[in-house]
Amino acid sequence: MRSFSCFCFILVCFSSNAQSSWQQFKRLSAPKKTWVLLHPFKAKRAFLISNEAKRVADSMRTSPLLDKDASGGQVDAFRHAYWMARLQVEIGKKAAKSLGIAHEKDNYLTFKKQGFEDGTAPDEISSIMDLHNNEIGLTLTSQRNKKSKSGLIYKIINAIHQGKFKVIKKGENGHFLTCSGTEIKPDSLKGKWKNNKCLIASNLK
């Protein structure tokens, strides 16, 4: 789950001048290079929608309708759902889904390099959560049905409160919990792709 702003920057490679685009393209990870090469005429629209998804999700962090948690919480789930739903409208389901998968593959590479996404190290449970939420997001729109953006926002919020999405279980202090409710020590998570974080329905926050 590398930060959406970074991911948006990556996709801009096909929306600016050719020389700059080539330099940026060379710096992409293998999964992202593959996606852009397979979808060269959709990359610019994907970039614009990715920026839009980040902007809308950022606005939801101050909304009382969600939990304000952009790293494993309801806002995180919202971002992925909105991203996929809007991408499906603009570039189609297959391209949208494959872009989400490429994003998660890149997160694994980020983990291997001991990098961070949204201030949190990527891990397996976060990737599973993202892919699930991506799939639900893809059910909310279609290329033929261009639902209004405001209508889509409330549709996603309602689905979150119905428990259709997944979030990572945390305590009131924001620390991760196991499925049995035991607090997970931050040091025990360092350098581990697999861990004992717990996925729960998005309405159990």
C-alpha positions as CSV (number, residue, x, y, z in Angstrom):
1,M,0.0,0.0,0.0
2,R,2.6,2.6,-0.8
3,S,1.2,6.1,-0.5
4,F,-1.3,7.2,-3.2
5,S,0.6,10.4,-3.8
6,C,3.7,8.4,-4.7
7,F,1.6,6.0,-6.8
8,C,0.0,8.9,-8.6
9,F,3.5,10.3,-9.4
10,I,4.4,7.0,-11.0
11,L,1.5,7.0,-13.3
12,V,2.1,10.6,-14.5
13,C,4.9,9.2,-16.7
14,F,2.5,9.0,-19.6
15,S,0.9,12.4,-19.0
16,S,3.9,14.7,-19.4
17,N,6.6,15.3,-22.0
18,A,8.3,12.3,-23.7
19,Q,11.8,12.8,-22.4
20,S,10.7,13.3,-18.8
21,S,8.3,10.4,-19.2
22,W,11.0,8.0,-20.2
23,Q,13.2,9.0,-17.3
24,Q,10.4,8.4,-14.9
25,F,9.4,5.2,-16.5
26,K,12.9,3.8,-16.0
27,R,12.6,4.3,-12.3
28,L,9.4,2.3,-12.0
29,S,9.2,-1.1,-10.3
30,A,8.7,-4.1,-12.6
31,P,5.0,-4.5,-11.8
32,K,4.2,-0.8,-12.6
33,K,6.3,-0.9,-15.8
34,T,4.4,-3.9,-16.9
35,W,1.0,-2.3,-16.3
36,V,2.0,0.9,-18.1
37,L,3.3,-1.0,-21.1
38,L,0.1,-3.1,-21.3
39,H,-2.1,0.0,-20.9
40,P,-0.2,3.0,-22.5
41,F,-3.4,4.8,-23.5
42,K,-5.0,4.4,-20.1
43,A,-2.1,5.5,-18.0
44,K,-3.0,9.2,-18.1
45,R,-6.6,8.6,-17.0
46,A,-5.4,6.3,-14.3
47,F,-3.1,9.0,-13.1
48,L,-5.9,11.5,-12.9
49,I,-8.3,9.1,-11.1
50,S,-5.5,8.1,-8.7
51,N,-5.0,11.8,-7.8
52,E,-8.8,12.2,-7.4
53,A,-9.0,9.2,-5.1
54,K,-6.3,10.5,-2.9
55,R,-7.9,14.0,-2.7
56,V,-11.3,12.6,-1.9
57,A,-10.0,10.2,0.7
58,D,-8.0,12.9,2.3
59,S,-11.2,14.9,2.7
60,M,-12.8,11.9,4.4
61,R,-10.1,12.0,7.1
62,T,-11.9,15.0,8.7
63,S,-15.4,13.6,8.2
64,P,-17.3,12.3,11.2
65,L,-18.8,9.6,8.9
66,L,-15.7,7.5,9.0
67,D,-12.9,6.7,11.6
68,K,-10.3,9.1,10.2
69,D,-7.8,6.1,10.0
70,A,-6.1,6.2,6.6
71,S,-3.7,3.3,7.4
72,G,-5.7,0.1,7.9
73,G,-9.0,1.8,8.9
74,Q,-12.2,2.9,7.3
75,V,-10.6,5.8,5.4
76,D,-8.1,3.4,3.9
77,A,-10.9,1.1,2.8
78,F,-12.8,4.1,1.4
79,R,-9.7,5.1,-0.7
80,H,-9.3,1.8,-2.3
81,A,-13.0,1.4,-3.0
82,Y,-13.3,4.9,-4.5
83,W,-10.1,4.3,-6.5
84,M,-11.3,1.1,-8.1
85,A,-14.9,2.3,-8.6
86,R,-13.8,5.4,-10.5
87,L,-11.0,3.5,-12.4
88,Q,-13.6,1.0,-13.6
89,V,-15.7,3.8,-15.0
90,E,-12.8,5.4,-16.8
91,I,-10.6,2.5,-18.0
92,G,-12.6,-0.7,-17.5
93,K,-12.8,-3.4,-14.9
94,K,-9.9,-5.5,-16.2
95,A,-7.4,-2.7,-16.4
96,A,-8.6,-1.3,-13.0
97,K,-8.2,-4.6,-11.3
98,S,-4.8,-5.3,-12.8
99,L,-3.6,-1.9,-11.7
100,G,-4.7,-2.6,-8.1
101,I,-2.7,-5.9,-8.3
102,A,0.4,-4.2,-9.6
103,H,0.1,-1.7,-6.7
104,E,0.1,-4.5,-4.2
105,K,3.0,-6.3,-5.9
106,D,5.0,-3.0,-5.6
107,N,4.1,-2.9,-1.9
108,Y,5.8,-6.2,-1.4
109,L,8.9,-4.9,-3.2
110,T,8.7,-1.9,-0.9
111,F,8.6,-4.2,2.1
112,K,11.7,-6.1,0.8
113,K,13.5,-2.8,0.7
114,Q,12.2,-2.0,4.2
115,G,10.2,1.0,3.0
116,F,7.0,2.5,4.2
117,E,3.5,3.4,2.9
118,D,1.5,6.0,4.6
119,G,3.9,5.8,7.6
120,T,3.4,2.1,8.0
121,A,5.5,-0.8,6.7
122,P,3.6,-2.9,4.1
123,D,2.7,-6.4,5.2
124,E,0.6,-9.4,4.0
125,I,-2.5,-8.5,6.0
126,S,-2.6,-5.0,4.6
127,S,-2.3,-6.4,1.1
128,I,-5.1,-8.9,1.7
129,M,-7.2,-6.1,3.0
130,D,-6.5,-3.8,0.0
131,L,-7.3,-6.5,-2.6
132,H,-10.6,-7.4,-0.8
133,N,-11.6,-3.7,-0.7
134,N,-10.6,-3.3,-4.3
135,E,-12.9,-6.1,-5.3
136,I,-15.8,-4.6,-3.4
137,G,-15.1,-1.2,-5.0
138,L,-15.3,-2.8,-8.4
139,T,-18.9,-3.9,-7.7
140,L,-20.1,-0.4,-7.1
141,T,-19.8,1.0,-10.6
142,S,-19.6,0.0,-14.3
143,Q,-18.4,1.6,-17.5
144,R,-22.0,2.0,-18.6
145,N,-23.3,3.5,-15.4
146,K,-21.4,6.7,-14.6
147,K,-22.7,7.3,-11.1
148,S,-22.3,10.8,-9.8
149,K,-19.2,11.2,-7.6
150,S,-21.2,12.4,-4.6
151,G,-23.5,9.5,-5.0
152,L,-20.6,7.1,-5.2
153,I,-19.1,8.6,-2.0
154,Y,-22.2,7.9,0.0
155,K,-22.6,4.5,-1.5
156,I,-19.1,3.6,-0.3
157,I,-19.7,5.0,3.1
158,N,-23.0,3.0,3.5
159,A,-21.2,-0.2,2.4
160,I,-18.5,0.5,5.0
161,H,-21.1,0.8,7.7
162,Q,-22.7,-2.4,6.4
163,G,-19.5,-4.2,7.0
164,K,-18.8,-5.1,3.3
165,F,-15.2,-3.9,3.5
166,K,-12.3,-5.1,5.7
167,V,-10.2,-3.1,8.1
168,I,-7.3,-4.0,10.5
169,K,-8.3,-4.4,14.2
170,K,-6.9,-1.7,16.4
171,G,-7.3,-0.6,20.0
172,E,-8.5,2.8,21.1
173,N,-4.9,3.9,21.3
174,G,-4.4,3.0,17.6
175,H,-2.2,0.0,18.3
176,F,-2.8,-3.1,16.3
177,L,-4.6,-6.0,18.0
178,T,-4.7,-9.8,17.4
179,C,-8.1,-11.3,16.7
180,S,-8.3,-12.2,20.4
181,G,-7.8,-8.6,21.3
182,T,-4.2,-8.7,22.5
183,E,-2.2,-5.6,21.8
184,I,0.7,-6.3,19.3
185,K,4.0,-4.8,20.3
186,P,5.4,-2.6,17.4
187,D,8.8,-4.2,17.7
188,S,7.3,-7.6,16.9
189,L,6.1,-6.4,13.5
190,K,9.4,-5.1,12.3
191,G,10.7,-6.9,9.2
192,K,7.8,-9.4,9.0
193,W,5.6,-9.7,6.0
194,K,3.4,-12.2,7.8
195,N,2.2,-11.2,11.3
196,N,-0.7,-11.7,13.7
197,K,-2.7,-8.6,12.8
198,C,-6.4,-9.2,12.4
199,L,-8.8,-8.3,9.6
200,I,-12.4,-7.5,10.7
201,A,-15.5,-6.2,9.0
202,S,-15.5,-2.5,8.4
203,N,-18.5,-1.9,10.7
204,L,-16.8,-3.3,13.8
205,K,-14.6,-0.3,14.4
